[in-house]
Amino acid sequence: MEIPVSRDLIQKFRGNLEVPEIRVWCHPHYIETSGEDYYQVFESFKEAITFIETHFEAEGIPLIAFRGYEINLFAIDEAAKR
């Protein structure tokens, strides 16, 4: 099974994370506000999901960031079902 990951460009400049973190990317243009895309870091998936449900600028899926990659665990589950 192939693990769906994306290269995290921010890690190129900041160094690779040795401890995984849970991220939710936010895009101000989703709510017609100007500003740069950014991400919030959470200690649990429950906190991340609560944030997603209450912030319209947030992407709908939390990601795990680790060693220069962002991993979508929900996509891994979908890939396993195929």
Summary of the structure (lengths in Angstrom):
residues: 82
radius of gyration: 13.4
end to end distance: 9.6
largest distance: 39.3
contacts: 192
relative contact order: 0.30
helix: 35%
strand: 27%
